[in-house]
Amino acid sequence: MVGSGKYTAAMGFRPEPPGSQPPYFHEAYRCTVKRAPLQPLVPIPQTLSEITGPTCDWPRLMGSAIADLTAGFKGEPLGERIVVSGRVLDEDGRPVRRTMIEIWQANSAGRYVHESDQHPAPLDPNFTGAGRVETDDDGNYRVMTVKPGAYPWRNHDNAWRPAHIHFSLFGPGFGTRLVTQMYFPGDPLIEIDPIANSVGPDVRARLISRFDLATTLPEFALGYRFDFVLRGRLATPMEHAR
Amino acid sequence: MSEGLPLTPSQTAGPFFGFALPYASGQTLVAPDTRGERIAIHGIVRDADGFGVSDALIEIWQANATGRYAHADDDRSEIALDPAFIGFGRCPTDLEGRYRFTTIRPGRVPGPDGAAQAPHVTVSVFARGLLKRLATRIYFSDETVNEDDAILAMVDPARRSTLIASREGAEPSYRFDIVLQGDGETVFFAY
């Protein structure tokens, strides 16, 4: 028995427009060369397996939220305190409610709390750089952290990653899963970064946050806005219009 | 159709997610009162040279033992939900590229034509060097209904075996290696 229900193919997610996503093979980012699949992806229709995905029970799965990455330590983290906030929307501008956003980043000196990060910059005993928050009923999220530092990597001679924060999002189904990076406005390293430039300049611009005075907390923290747009539905059944 | 807000592009998870994304129960999808047959799914993620990929993250999503997803869009109320099963798992690979999940054998869910799909688990792969998620599926070698599965039927028969986890032992345990590139490259899907 597989039962019946409202599921139809029209509940699936719209195809990603050409050029909206990076390729797998991108020679300038060297470690794609041995890891990118060379066979073409096999297109399949979206079934319930692709349309559904984890959408609730987040604390039961992962533990409680960590919206303030500067809290819970003996002292204050070093660096420039920032607030990052924004919304998670679909392509039709509808908020993605109660979805999980996970974040991770280097500290203000550009060092990760990770054994394989051997960059000779100091660890900060008052900063780890990992958090997770659920969006509210309007798709809003907000995290408090410090601005991560740029750091060197071995992709090519004198290679440096622009300052960035990693974000992981789920959205309404397995087909909307997204892991990405947010960059900061005015960073000269963005233009020469092979990862940021795995997409064209217009698409790359969607990865750069916007400084926002209204988000800035007086005498405390600079504010940045960054919205996410996940795939919308092929059709809009009433259940999703809400 | 695709007018509207522009999508946020994917970027690689990079090598440094290990202190942030793994969580305590990520590899264990079952609780003591979860209904269904316990199975293990394990394997190695390999690159084009056959080396284990030590900085990959595997995520799985599956229906419960009777074939219902814990999701509002699966409203087939005649099939029971299992309050002790969510169906999502996450496992980082170890230094040799290995991952392992303990879960239950998923039930069958409807396919594109309404006919039942063979039991399967949907999979995402993230890693340094992957600019976006790779999507695949795990099927089970001891399921005779694989030959009727509409999705498997869309795959070149010569490559179909890359989607089928091989049963080992009585527990049972299923071996599913993920080859990112080269000989025996795993079939990855676009949807």
Interface residues (C-beta under 8 A of the other chain):
Chain A: M1 V2 G3 S4 G5 K6 Y7 A9 M11 G12 R14 P15 E16 P17 S20 Q21 P22 P23 Y24 H26 Y29 C31 T32 V33 K34 R35 A36 P37 L38 Q39 L41 V42 P43 I44 P45 Q46 T47 L48 S49 E50 I51 T52 G53 P54 T55 D57 R60 L61 M62 G63 L89 D90 E91 D92 G93 E102 I103 W104 A106 Y112 V113 H114 S116 D117 T128 G129 A130 G131 H166 S168 P172 G173 F174 G175 R177 L178 V179 T180 Q181 I195 A196 S198 V199 V203 R204 R206 L207 D227 F228 V229 L230 R231 G232 E239
Chain B: M1 S2 G4 L5 P6 L7 T8 P9 S10 Q11 T12 A13 G14 P15 F16 F17 G18 F19 A20 L21 Y23 A24 S25 D47 A48 D49 V53 D55 E59 W61 A63 G67 R68 Y69 A70 H71 A72 D73 D74 D75 R76 S77 E78 I79 I86 G87 F88 R108 V109 P110 G111 P112 G114 A115 A116 Q117 H120 T122 S124 F126 A127 R128 G129 L130 L131 K132 R133 L134 A135 R137 I151 M154 V155 D156 R159 L180 Q181 G182 E185 T186 V187 F188 F189 A190 Y191
